[in-house]
């Protein structure tokens, strides 16, 4: 187990290094820069030059890259080019708890709704319940989350006025963002659970349990669900990472002060430090989440030999 974790950590660090390198050079390849709009505001070239000197943007690209890596090794993500006196570390420190709260509620909601829907659809195969669950799942997967978010925002906040349109102060503020974030994962988890349950329910040990007179409830919860849940656990890694680190468009849409909103603002402002810092933070989270899920996968299914 220890060797396996060390190998995964090494692979994760290597992947992170490649991610940093590609993101850094791609970002500097795109035309324009953090202070390009300064030309539109007719800022004097001398002032623009001083601003670029201050942030090291006039150094050769390889010098900027090496300096960034050196600072990164110290845990310094740099200074925001657009928010004076604000570091990227401060943005992450301030925004991540907010994103994590919304994301955690969305993950729990996805599991609590998606898994039962998949089970109902599997045990009621061919019925109207199965049809309704799969129709919901198909819609949830087909429509992008930001489109769903706009629709529910208009319906429940603007038309019906049941929930607030922005902010995050009461439980009502969580309903629409969580719904926008979790509808897609609910649909995917429901389909995963259904297909896995249908496969497991055909196994001999399930028939044996039924022939011994075990109640259907215990056959499903004690025998079938344990194995059927494995694909869902595999999906949890990227899901948790994506939802906890902020639904970028959702946070922007509902004015939630999380890191997703800061990331979107950083892209539109061409704020190199924010884009890189958020990307590295997000990448680290995805890698760690996948390592944890792989370990859980092996613990749930003893047939998996992770030492190999």
Residue pairs with C-beta under 8 A, 6 or more apart in sequence:
1 295
1 306
1 307
3 307
4 306
4 307
5 291
5 295
8 291
8 294
9 291
12 287
12 288
12 291
15 283
15 287
16 280
16 283
16 284
16 287
19 279
19 280
19 283
20 69
20 72
20 276
20 279
20 280
20 283
21 65
23 275
23 276
23 279
23 280
24 65
24 68
24 276
25 61
25 65
27 272
27 275
27 276
28 61
28 64
28 272
30 270
32 270
33 57
33 270
33 272
34 55
34 57
34 81
34 82
34 269
34 270
34 271
34 272
35 43
35 48
35 51
35 52
35 57
35 81
36 270
38 47
38 48
38 51
39 48
49 58
52 58
55 79
55 81
56 63
56 64
56 67
57 64
59 67
68 78
68 276
71 77
71 78
72 280
75 89
76 87
76 89
77 87
77 88
77 89
77 92
77 273
77 276
77 277
77 280
77 281
78 87
78 88
78 272
78 273
78 276
78 277
79 86
79 87
79 88
79 273
80 86
80 87
80 88
80 91
80 266
80 271
80 273
80 274
81 269
81 271
81 272
81 273
81 274
82 265
82 266
82 269
82 271
82 274
83 91
83 271
88 273
88 274
88 276
88 277
88 278
89 277
91 259
91 262
91 274
91 277
91 278
92 259
92 277
92 278
92 281
94 257
95 246
95 257
95 258
95 259
95 260
95 261
95 262
96 245
96 246
96 258
96 259
96 281
98 168
98 256
98 257
98 258
98 259
99 244
99 245
99 246
99 251
99 256
99 258
99 259
99 260
100 244
101 168
102 168
102 174
102 177
102 178
102 181
102 243
102 246
102 247
102 251
102 256
102 258
103 181
103 240
103 242
103 243
103 244
103 245
103 246
103 247
104 243
104 244
105 174
105 178
106 177
106 178
106 181
106 182
106 185
106 243
106 247
107 182
107 185
107 236
107 239
107 240
107 243
107 244
109 178
109 182
109 186
110 182
110 185
110 186
110 189
110 239
110 243
111 189
111 232
113 182
113 186
113 190
114 185
114 186
114 187
114 188
114 189
114 190
114 193
114 232
115 189
115 190
115 193
115 229
115 232
117 133
117 136
117 137
117 186
117 189
117 190
117 193
117 194
118 133
118 189
118 190
118 191
118 192
118 193
118 194
118 196
118 197
119 193
119 194
119 197
119 220
119 225
120 129
120 130
120 133
121 129
121 130
121 133
121 134
121 137
121 190
121 193
121 194
122 130
122 193
122 194
122 197
122 198
122 201
123 197
123 201
123 216
123 220
124 130
125 198
133 190
133 194
134 190
134 191
134 194
136 187
136 190
137 186
137 187
137 188
137 190
137 191
137 194
138 187
139 187
140 148
140 183
140 184
140 186
140 187
140 188
140 190
141 184
141 187
141 188
141 191
144 184
145 180
145 181
145 183
145 184
145 247
145 249
145 250
146 180
146 249
146 250
146 253
148 179
148 180
148 183
148 184
149 176
149 177
149 179
149 180
149 249
149 250
149 253
149 254
150 253
152 176
152 179
152 180
153 165
153 176
153 180
153 253
153 254
156 162
156 163
156 175
156 176
157 163
157 164
157 165
157 176
158 165
163 172
163 173
163 175
163 176
164 170
164 172
164 173
165 176
165 254
166 173
166 254
166 255
166 256
167 173
167 254
167 255
167 256
168 174
168 177
168 254
168 256
168 257
173 254
176 254
177 247
177 250
177 251
177 254
177 256
180 247
180 250
180 253
180 254
181 243
181 247
181 250
182 243
185 239
185 243
188 235
189 232
189 235
192 231
192 232
192 235
193 228
193 229
193 231
193 232
195 231
196 227
196 228
196 229
196 230
196 231
196 232
197 220
197 224
197 225
197 228
199 228
200 206
200 224
200 227
200 228
201 224
203 227
205 223
206 219
206 223
206 224
209 218
209 219
209 223
210 216
210 219
214 223
226 300
227 301
229 300
230 297
230 300
230 301
233 293
233 296
233 297
233 300
234 293
234 297
236 289
236 293
237 286
237 289
237 290
237 292
237 293
237 294
238 286
238 289
238 290
240 289
241 282
241 285
241 286
241 288
241 289
241 290
242 286
244 285
245 259
245 260
245 281
245 282
245 285
246 258
246 259
246 260
246 261
246 263
247 260
248 260
248 261
248 263
248 264
249 260
249 264
250 256
250 260
251 257
251 258
251 260
251 261
251 264
252 260
252 261
252 264
252 265
255 261
259 278
259 281
262 274
262 278
263 274
263 275
263 278
263 282
265 271
265 274
266 274
266 275
266 278
267 275
294 306
295 306
297 304
298 304
298 305
298 306
